[in-house]
Amino acid sequence: MKIFVLADPETYLAFALAGIEGQAVHSGAEVLPLLESLDRKETGLVLITERLAEKNREVIDRILLEHGGPLILEIPDTKGPASGKEKATERILSLLRR
């Protein structure tokens, strides 16, 4: 199982130095093509910064609900946690209600 990180350049650099594959992303528009190009059989975990995930919420939710898709974990970027973010339990409940 591979881990893949999608993050702003500074956050990506920290993961790259640790040997984790990924891509530095400069705008939210770059996320969709990268997520669609992932090998879902090889990639088991995608780490994405909270701010990028929020800009691509519909896509992230769709991938999370697909059978056989990778697990997507939202992480803080170098600026810290996003303010006003839903708690994990609230997020899970909202996905289950769909």
MMTF fields as JSON, N, C-alpha, C and O atoms, coordinates in Angstrom:
{
  "mmtfVersion": "1.0.0",
  "mmtfProducer": "UNKNOWN",
  "numBonds": 391,
  "numAtoms": 392,
  "numGroups": 98,
  "numChains": 1,
  "numModels": 1,
  "chainsPerModel": [1],
  "groupsPerChain": [98],
  "chainIdList": ["A"],
  "bondAtomList": [4, 2, 8, 6, 12, 10, 16, 14, 20, 18, 24, 22, 28, 26, 32, 30, 36, 34, 40, 38, 44, 42, 48, 46, 52, 50, 56, 54, 60, 58, 64, 62, 68, 66, 72, 70, 76, 74, 80, 78, 84, 82, 88, 86, 92, 90, 96, 94, 100, 98, 104, 102, 108, 106, 112, 110, 116, 114, 120, 118, 124, 122, 128, 126, 132, 130, 136, 134, 140, 138, 144, 142, 148, 146, 152, 150, 156, 154, 160, 158, 164, 162, 168, 166, 172, 170, 176, 174, 180, 178, 184, 182, 188, 186, 192, 190, 196, 194, 200, 198, 204, 202, 208, 206, 212, 210, 216, 214, 220, 218, 224, 222, 228, 226, 232, 230, 236, 234, 240, 238, 244, 242, 248, 246, 252, 250, 256, 254, 260, 258, 264, 262, 268, 266, 272, 270, 276, 274, 280, 278, 284, 282, 288, 286, 292, 290, 296, 294, 300, 298, 304, 302, 308, 306, 312, 310, 316, 314, 320, 318, 324, 322, 328, 326, 332, 330, 336, 334, 340, 338, 344, 342, 348, 346, 352, 350, 356, 354, 360, 358, 364, 362, 368, 366, 372, 370, 376, 374, 380, 378, 384, 382, 388, 386],
  "bondOrderList": [1, 1, 1, 1, 1, 1, 1, 1, 1, 1, 1, 1, 1, 1, 1, 1, 1, 1, 1, 1, 1, 1, 1, 1, 1, 1, 1, 1, 1, 1, 1, 1, 1, 1, 1, 1, 1, 1, 1, 1, 1, 1, 1, 1, 1, 1, 1, 1, 1, 1, 1, 1, 1, 1, 1, 1, 1, 1, 1, 1, 1, 1, 1, 1, 1, 1, 1, 1, 1, 1, 1, 1, 1, 1, 1, 1, 1, 1, 1, 1, 1, 1, 1, 1, 1, 1, 1, 1, 1, 1, 1, 1, 1, 1, 1, 1, 1],
  "groupList": [{"groupName": "MET", "atomNameList": ["N", "CA", "C", "O"], "elementList": ["N", "C", "C", "O"], "formalChargeList": [0, 0, 0, 0], "bondAtomList": [1, 0, 2, 1, 3, 2], "bondOrderList": [1, 1, 2], "singleLetterCode": "M", "chemCompType": "L-PEPTIDE LINKING"}, {"groupName": "LYS", "atomNameList": ["N", "CA", "C", "O"], "elementList": ["N", "C", "C", "O"], "formalChargeList": [0, 0, 0, 0], "bondAtomList": [1, 0, 2, 1, 3, 2], "bondOrderList": [1, 1, 2], "singleLetterCode": "K", "chemCompType": "L-PEPTIDE LINKING"}, {"groupName": "ILE", "atomNameList": ["N", "CA", "C", "O"], "elementList": ["N", "C", "C", "O"], "formalChargeList": [0, 0, 0, 0], "bondAtomList": [1, 0, 2, 1, 3, 2], "bondOrderList": [1, 1, 2], "singleLetterCode": "I", "chemCompType": "L-PEPTIDE LINKING"}, {"groupName": "PHE", "atomNameList": ["N", "CA", "C", "O"], "elementList": ["N", "C", "C", "O"], "formalChargeList": [0, 0, 0, 0], "bondAtomList": [1, 0, 2, 1, 3, 2], "bondOrderList": [1, 1, 2], "singleLetterCode": "F", "chemCompType": "L-PEPTIDE LINKING"}, {"groupName": "VAL", "atomNameList": ["N", "CA", "C", "O"], "elementList": ["N", "C", "C", "O"], "formalChargeList": [0, 0, 0, 0], "bondAtomList": [1, 0, 2, 1, 3, 2], "bondOrderList": [1, 1, 2], "singleLetterCode": "V", "chemCompType": "L-PEPTIDE LINKING"}, {"groupName": "LEU", "atomNameList": ["N", "CA", "C", "O"], "elementList": ["N", "C", "C", "O"], "formalChargeList": [0, 0, 0, 0], "bondAtomList": [1, 0, 2, 1, 3, 2], "bondOrderList": [1, 1, 2], "singleLetterCode": "L", "chemCompType": "L-PEPTIDE LINKING"}, {"groupName": "ALA", "atomNameList": ["N", "CA", "C", "O"], "elementList": ["N", "C", "C", "O"], "formalChargeList": [0, 0, 0, 0], "bondAtomList": [1, 0, 2, 1, 3, 2], "bondOrderList": [1, 1, 2], "singleLetterCode": "A", "chemCompType": "L-PEPTIDE LINKING"}, {"groupName": "ASP", "atomNameList": ["N", "CA", "C", "O"], "elementList": ["N", "C", "C", "O"], "formalChargeList": [0, 0, 0, 0], "bondAtomList": [1, 0, 2, 1, 3, 2], "bondOrderList": [1, 1, 2], "singleLetterCode": "D", "chemCompType": "L-PEPTIDE LINKING"}, {"groupName": "PRO", "atomNameList": ["N", "CA", "C", "O"], "elementList": ["N", "C", "C", "O"], "formalChargeList": [0, 0, 0, 0], "bondAtomList": [1, 0, 2, 1, 3, 2], "bondOrderList": [1, 1, 2], "singleLetterCode": "P", "chemCompType": "L-PEPTIDE LINKING"}, {"groupName": "GLU", "atomNameList": ["N", "CA", "C", "O"], "elementList": ["N", "C", "C", "O"], "formalChargeList": [0, 0, 0, 0], "bondAtomList": [1, 0, 2, 1, 3, 2], "bondOrderList": [1, 1, 2], "singleLetterCode": "E", "chemCompType": "L-PEPTIDE LINKING"}, {"groupName": "THR", "atomNameList": ["N", "CA", "C", "O"], "elementList": ["N", "C", "C", "O"], "formalChargeList": [0, 0, 0, 0], "bondAtomList": [1, 0, 2, 1, 3, 2], "bondOrderList": [1, 1, 2], "singleLetterCode": "T", "chemCompType": "L-PEPTIDE LINKING"}, {"groupName": "TYR", "atomNameList": ["N", "CA", "C", "O"], "elementList": ["N", "C", "C", "O"], "formalChargeList": [0, 0, 0, 0], "bondAtomList": [1, 0, 2, 1, 3, 2], "bondOrderList": [1, 1, 2], "singleLetterCode": "Y", "chemCompType": "L-PEPTIDE LINKING"}, {"groupName": "GLY", "atomNameList": ["N", "CA", "C", "O"], "elementList": ["N", "C", "C", "O"], "formalChargeList": [0, 0, 0, 0], "bondAtomList": [1, 0, 2, 1, 3, 2], "bondOrderList": [1, 1, 2], "singleLetterCode": "G", "chemCompType": "PEPTIDE LINKING"}, {"groupName": "GLN", "atomNameList": ["N", "CA", "C", "O"], "elementList": ["N", "C", "C", "O"], "formalChargeList": [0, 0, 0, 0], "bondAtomList": [1, 0, 2, 1, 3, 2], "bondOrderList": [1, 1, 2], "singleLetterCode": "Q", "chemCompType": "L-PEPTIDE LINKING"}, {"groupName": "HIS", "atomNameList": ["N", "CA", "C", "O"], "elementList": ["N", "C", "C", "O"], "formalChargeList": [0, 0, 0, 0], "bondAtomList": [1, 0, 2, 1, 3, 2], "bondOrderList": [1, 1, 2], "singleLetterCode": "H", "chemCompType": "L-PEPTIDE LINKING"}, {"groupName": "SER", "atomNameList": ["N", "CA", "C", "O"], "elementList": ["N", "C", "C", "O"], "formalChargeList": [0, 0, 0, 0], "bondAtomList": [1, 0, 2, 1, 3, 2], "bondOrderList": [1, 1, 2], "singleLetterCode": "S", "chemCompType": "L-PEPTIDE LINKING"}, {"groupName": "ARG", "atomNameList": ["N", "CA", "C", "O"], "elementList": ["N", "C", "C", "O"], "formalChargeList": [0, 0, 0, 0], "bondAtomList": [1, 0, 2, 1, 3, 2], "bondOrderList": [1, 1, 2], "singleLetterCode": "R", "chemCompType": "L-PEPTIDE LINKING"}, {"groupName": "ASN", "atomNameList": ["N", "CA", "C", "O"], "elementList": ["N", "C", "C", "O"], "formalChargeList": [0, 0, 0, 0], "bondAtomList": [1, 0, 2, 1, 3, 2], "bondOrderList": [1, 1, 2], "singleLetterCode": "N", "chemCompType": "L-PEPTIDE LINKING"}],
  "groupTypeList": [0, 1, 2, 3, 4, 5, 6, 7, 8, 9, 10, 11, 5, 6, 3, 6, 5, 6, 12, 2, 9, 12, 13, 6, 4, 14, 15, 12, 6, 9, 4, 5, 8, 5, 5, 9, 15, 5, 7, 16, 1, 9, 10, 12, 5, 4, 5, 2, 10, 9, 16, 5, 6, 9, 1, 17, 16, 9, 4, 2, 7, 16, 2, 5, 5, 9, 14, 12, 12, 8, 5, 2, 5, 9, 2, 8, 7, 10, 1, 12, 8, 6, 15, 12, 1, 9, 1, 6, 10, 9, 16, 2, 5, 15, 5, 5, 16, 16],
  "groupIdList": [1, 2, 3, 4, 5, 6, 7, 8, 9, 10, 11, 12, 13, 14, 15, 16, 17, 18, 19, 20, 21, 22, 23, 24, 25, 26, 27, 28, 29, 30, 31, 32, 33, 34, 35, 36, 37, 38, 39, 40, 41, 42, 43, 44, 45, 46, 47, 48, 49, 50, 51, 52, 53, 54, 55, 56, 57, 58, 59, 60, 61, 62, 63, 64, 65, 66, 67, 68, 69, 70, 71, 72, 73, 74, 75, 76, 77, 78, 79, 80, 81, 82, 83, 84, 85, 86, 87, 88, 89, 90, 91, 92, 93, 94, 95, 96, 97, 98],
  "secStructList": [7, 3, 3, 3, 3, 3, 3, 7, 2, 2, 2, 2, 2, 2, 2, 2, 2, 6, 6, 7, 3, 3, 3, 3, 7, 1, 1, 4, 4, 4, 2, 2, 2, 2, 2, 2, 2, 1, 7, 6, 6, 6, 3, 3, 3, 3, 3, 3, 3, 2, 2, 2, 2, 2, 2, 6, 2, 2, 2, 2, 2, 2, 2, 2, 2, 1, 6, 6, 7, 7, 3, 3, 3, 3, 3, 7, 5, 6, 6, 5, 1, 7, 6, 6, 7, 7, 7, 2, 2, 2, 2, 2, 2, 2, 2, 2, 6, 7],
  "xCoordList": [0.842, 0.0, 0.887, 1.815, 0.581, 1.322, 0.569, -0.657, 1.346, 0.795, 1.135, 2.252, 0.174, 0.36, -0.112, -1.18, 0.676, 0.314, 0.057, 0.806, -1.023, -1.362, -1.379, -2.201, -0.47, -0.342, 0.281, 0.803, 0.206, 0.902, 2.406, 2.834, 3.208, 4.627, 5.393, 6.229, 5.132, 5.866, 5.517, 6.402, 4.236, 3.807, 4.274, 4.718, 4.174, 4.635, 6.122, 6.538, 6.91, 8.35, 8.653, 9.54, 7.93, 8.149, 7.915, 8.681, 6.873, 6.593, 7.595, 7.997, 7.995, 8.977, 10.305, 10.962, 10.702, 11.937, 11.851, 12.873, 10.631, 10.425, 10.283, 10.11, 10.355, 10.296, 8.901, 8.718, 7.908, 6.535, 6.258, 6.515, 5.73, 5.402, 4.258, 3.436, 4.217, 3.12, 3.318, 4.128, 2.552, 2.579, 2.32, 1.396, 3.143, 2.881, 1.795, 1.86, 0.8, -0.349, -0.433, -0.339, -0.61, -0.659, -2.078, -2.3, -3.047, -4.443, -5.357, -4.974, -6.564, -7.535, -7.914, -8.32, -7.787, -8.147, -7.218, -7.587, -6.037, -5.081, -5.385, -4.84, -6.238, -6.472, -7.235, -6.831, -8.32, -9.154, -8.373, -8.46, -7.616, -6.872, -5.864, -5.647, -5.257, -4.3, -4.994, -4.494, -6.137, -6.869, -7.366, -7.339, -7.817, -8.321, -7.211, -7.465, -5.989, -4.885, -4.21, -3.332, -4.61, -4.002, -4.367, -5.495, -3.409, -3.66, -4.334, -3.676, -5.631, -6.403, -6.053, -6.312, -5.472, -5.064, -3.761, -3.511, -2.945, -1.655, -1.724, -1.035, -2.552, -2.611, -3.714, -4.893, -3.316, -4.292, -4.643, -5.705, -3.756, -3.97, -3.533, -2.418, -4.418, -4.1, -4.161, -5.184, -3.069, -3.032, -3.219, -2.497, -4.182, -4.46, -4.655, -5.269, -4.14, -4.304, -5.772, -6.524, -6.153, -7.547, -8.042, -9.171, -7.22, -7.639, -7.866, -8.798, -7.022, -7.222, -8.455, -9.214, -8.649, -9.823, -11.107, -12.086, -11.108, -12.306, -12.662, -13.842, -11.667, -11.915, -12.418, -12.921, -12.28, -12.679, -13.589, -13.511, -14.445, -15.26, -16.098, -16.128, -16.773, -17.626, -16.818, -17.248, -15.664, -14.813, -14.295, -14.308, -13.843, -13.321, -14.408, -14.156, -15.614, -16.714, -17.063, -17.321, -17.07, -17.396, -16.376, -16.748, -15.107, -14.053, -14.139, -13.939, -14.435, -14.553, -15.681, -15.58, -16.748, -17.904, -17.809, -18.606, -16.854, -16.7, -16.07, -15.166, -16.56, -15.983, -14.594, -14.425, -13.631, -12.293, -11.44, -10.305, -11.966, -11.179, -10.215, -10.35, -9.256, -8.304, -8.939, -9.924, -8.371, -8.766, -8.145, -6.972, -8.915, -8.408, -8.41, -9.446, -7.248, -7.092, -6.696, -5.707, -7.483, -7.198, -6.247, -6.457, -5.205, -4.18, -4.014, -4.302, -3.554, -3.274, -2.08, -1.219, -2.033, -0.852, 0.087, -0.091, 1.064, 2.06, 1.477, 2.108, 0.283, -0.366, -1.17, -1.694, -1.277, -2.021, -3.391, -3.753, -4.158, -5.489, -6.421, -6.345, -7.291, -8.288, -9.303, -9.737, -9.676, -10.636, -12.054, -12.363, -12.908, -14.307, -14.54, -15.607, -13.568, -13.702, -14.591, -14.554, -15.395, -16.256, -15.405, -14.286, -15.96, -15.304, -15.425, -16.342, -14.505, -14.489, -15.8, -16.301, -16.362, -17.617, -18.76, -19.598, -18.81, -19.847, -19.689, -20.681, -18.473, -18.193, -18.621, -19.231, -18.301, -18.665, -20.186, -20.728, -20.86, -22.322, -22.944, -23.917, -22.407, -22.959, -22.755, -23.603, -21.636, -21.41, -22.349, -22.82, -22.616, -23.494, -24.946, -25.706, -25.333, -26.716, -27.02, -28.188, -26.02, -26.233, -26.841, -27.084],
  "yCoordList": [-1.176, 0.0, 1.239, 1.362, 2.151, 3.398, 4.514, 4.504, 5.471, 6.699, 7.805, 7.865, 8.679, 9.786, 11.055, 11.07, 12.126, 13.382, 14.466, 14.613, 15.222, 16.395, 17.584, 17.652, 18.514, 19.619, 20.83, 20.763, 21.943, 23.142, 22.821, 21.86, 23.61, 23.28, 23.099, 22.2, 23.919, 23.817, 22.532, 21.842, 22.222, 21.006, 19.775, 18.796, 19.825, 18.7, 18.431, 17.275, 19.478, 19.322, 18.507, 17.654, 18.758, 18.007, 16.512, 15.689, 16.157, 14.75, 14.167, 13.011, 14.951, 14.475, 14.162, 13.181, 14.986, 14.731, 13.445, 12.832, 13.037, 11.785, 10.598, 9.463, 10.856, 9.79, 9.406, 8.347, 10.25, 9.953, 10.591, 11.778, 9.789, 10.288, 11.285, 11.245, 12.174, 13.111, 14.172, 14.039, 15.232, 16.328, 17.634, 17.735, 18.628, 19.977, 20.587, 20.518, 21.181, 21.737, 23.223, 23.627, 24.032, 25.482, 26.034, 27.146, 25.255, 25.702, 24.498, 23.369, 24.756, 23.684, 23.002, 21.84, 23.707, 23.15, 22.014, 21.204, 21.95, 20.903, 19.569, 18.544, 19.556, 18.359, 17.28, 16.117, 17.637, 16.644, 15.786, 14.56, 16.376, 15.517, 14.595, 13.465, 15.075, 14.239, 13.076, 11.951, 13.335, 12.254, 11.228, 10.027, 11.692, 10.765, 9.94, 8.847, 10.449, 9.722, 8.711, 7.966, 8.676, 7.741, 6.306, 6.019, 5.409, 3.983, 3.502, 3.353, 3.264, 2.939, 1.583, 1.337, 0.707, -0.595, -0.473, -1.254, 0.481, 0.677, 1.678, 1.516, 2.708, 3.785, 3.503, 3.446, 3.327, 3.021, 4.212, 4.239, 5.201, 6.355, 7.62, 7.703, 8.598, 9.91, 10.918, 11.054, 11.609, 12.697, 13.989, 14.247, 14.796, 16.052, 17.131, 16.89, 18.304, 19.376, 19.779, 19.697, 20.211, 20.58, 21.651, 21.573, 22.638, 23.731, 23.264, 23.722, 22.361, 21.818, 20.917, 20.934, 20.141, 19.258, 20.071, 19.699, 21.169, 21.997, 22.589, 22.742, 22.919, 23.464, 22.397, 22.715, 21.131, 20.0, 19.044, 17.831, 19.574, 18.762, 17.71, 16.558, 18.068, 17.102, 15.927, 14.778, 16.21, 15.158, 14.249, 13.026, 14.846, 14.075, 13.153, 11.971, 13.682, 12.872, 11.731, 10.61, 12.013, 10.961, 9.829, 8.655, 10.171, 9.151, 8.361, 7.146, 9.035, 8.349, 7.324, 6.284, 7.617, 6.726, 5.619, 4.68, 5.716, 4.693, 3.436, 3.5, 2.306, 1.03, 0.88, 1.118, 0.492, 0.255, 1.494, 1.41, 2.64, 3.87, 3.986, 3.263, 4.867, 5.039, 5.767, 6.489, 5.569, 6.335, 7.719, 7.836, 8.754, 10.119, 10.733, 10.805, 11.172, 11.762, 13.225, 13.544, 14.101, 15.536, 15.918, 15.566, 16.64, 17.031, 18.552, 19.199, 19.122, 20.559, 20.87, 20.016, 22.086, 22.503, 23.263, 23.242, 23.917, 24.616, 25.817, 26.344, 26.253, 27.373, 26.911, 27.744, 25.619, 25.07, 24.582, 24.66, 24.078, 23.549, 24.626, 25.791, 24.221, 25.142, 25.471, 24.585, 26.722, 27.113, 26.783, 26.797, 26.488, 26.206, 24.873, 24.646, 23.99, 22.69, 21.774, 21.797, 20.964, 19.995, 18.985, 18.663, 18.492, 17.407, 16.147, 16.022, 15.221, 13.995, 13.229, 12.713, 13.148, 12.405, 13.065, 12.368, 14.389, 15.1, 14.844, 14.666, 14.823, 14.591, 13.186, 13.002, 12.207, 10.823, 10.672, 10.023, 11.261, 11.187, 11.843, 11.325, 12.95, 13.614, 12.763, 12.764, 12.036, 11.153, 9.941, 9.487, 9.422, 8.257, 8.593, 7.717, 9.835, 10.242, 10.332, 10.415, 10.318, 10.47, 9.255, 9.218],
  "zCoordList": [0.0, 0.0, 0.0, 0.8, -0.914, -0.99, -0.279, -0.173, 0.203, 0.763, -0.22, -0.733, -0.481, -1.41, -0.728, -0.114, -0.829, -0.182, -1.227, -2.192, -1.009, -1.822, -0.875, 0.039, -1.1, -0.15, -0.819, -1.932, -0.093, -0.549, -0.57, 0.068, -1.292, -1.442, -0.13, -0.033, 0.867, 2.125, 2.88, 3.386, 2.95, 3.635, 2.869, 3.468, 1.554, 0.731, 0.959, 1.049, 1.052, 1.251, 2.502, 2.484, 3.584, 4.821, 4.605, 5.106, 3.869, 3.595, 2.605, 2.737, 1.626, 0.644, 1.326, 0.979, 2.289, 3.031, 3.843, 4.152, 4.189, 4.916, 3.959, 4.401, 2.653, 1.665, 1.215, 0.615, 1.492, 1.085, -0.268, -0.472, -1.193, -2.526, -2.457, -1.542, -3.431, -3.478, -4.528, -5.445, -4.364, -5.331, -4.6, -3.792, -4.891, -4.396, -5.272, -6.499, -4.632, -5.339, -5.025, -3.866, -6.061, -5.878, -5.844, -5.366, -6.353, -6.323, -6.184, -6.489, -5.723, -5.554, -6.86, -6.857, -7.966, -9.27, -9.702, -10.553, -9.132, -9.495, -8.829, -9.238, -7.819, -7.016, -7.777, -7.758, -8.441, -9.126, -10.125, -10.054, -11.048, -11.988, -11.286, -11.724, -10.209, -9.49, -8.792, -8.819, -8.17, -7.51, -8.52, -8.251, -9.675, -10.696, -11.332, -11.838, -11.311, -11.941, -11.007, -11.442, -9.727, -8.788, -9.119, -9.521, -8.948, -9.101, -7.811, -6.781, -7.873, -6.663, -6.071, -4.893, -6.865, -6.334, -5.558, -4.64, -5.911, -5.256, -4.103, -3.096, -4.25, -3.264, -2.261, -2.612, -1.002, 0.036, 0.901, 1.522, 0.949, 1.811, 1.092, 0.579, 1.061, 0.5, 1.645, 2.316, 1.852, 2.822, 2.041, 1.078, 2.452, 1.764, 2.815, 3.854, 2.551, 3.531, 3.624, 2.652, 4.806, 5.057, 4.098, 3.613, 3.822, 2.952, 1.509, 0.848, 1.026, -0.324, -0.359, -1.328, 0.686, 0.739, 0.751, 0.105, 1.476, 1.558, 0.197, -0.118, -0.605, -1.941, -2.907, -3.985, -2.519, -3.372, -2.615, -2.809, -1.761, -0.85, -1.576, -1.144, -2.657, -3.36, -3.908, -3.81, -4.476, -5.032, -3.922, -4.058, -2.833, -1.705, -1.158, -0.924, -0.953, -0.431, -1.379, -0.939, -2.668, -3.644, -3.583, -3.601, -3.511, -3.455, -2.157, -2.158, -1.056, 0.229, 0.233, 0.885, -0.491, -0.504, -1.556, -1.533, -2.468, -3.508, -2.927, -2.094, -3.381, -2.976, -3.615, -4.811, -2.828, -3.353, -3.51, -3.98, -3.125, -3.217, -2.056, -1.069, -2.151, -1.059, 0.123, -0.033, 1.283, 2.452, 2.294, 1.939, 2.553, 2.443, 3.824, 4.486, 4.251, 5.573, 5.402, 4.743, 6.006, 5.93, 7.058, 8.218, 6.691, 7.651, 7.642, 6.635, 8.748, 8.754, 7.855, 7.641, 7.333, 6.574, 7.504, 8.721, 6.947, 7.77, 8.51, 9.427, 8.122, 8.805, 10.016, 10.756, 10.231, 11.351, 10.936, 9.762, 11.897, 11.585, 11.037, 11.428, 10.137, 9.583, 10.671, 11.407, 10.774, 11.8, 11.366, 10.174, 12.324, 12.028, 11.358, 10.786, 11.416, 10.764, 11.588, 12.818, 10.895, 11.565, 12.325, 11.924, 13.429, 14.136, 13.291, 12.479, 13.482, 12.682, 12.799, 11.8, 13.994, 14.162, 13.402, 12.829, 13.386, 12.639, 11.146, 10.44, 10.668, 9.248, 8.833, 7.78, 9.658, 9.365, 9.332, 8.437, 10.291, 10.318, 9.085, 8.537, 8.654, 7.46, 6.211, 5.318, 6.138, 4.992, 5.025, 3.982, 6.222, 6.351, 6.029, 5.616, 6.21, 5.938, 4.454, 4.075, 3.619, 2.17, 1.57, 0.364]
}
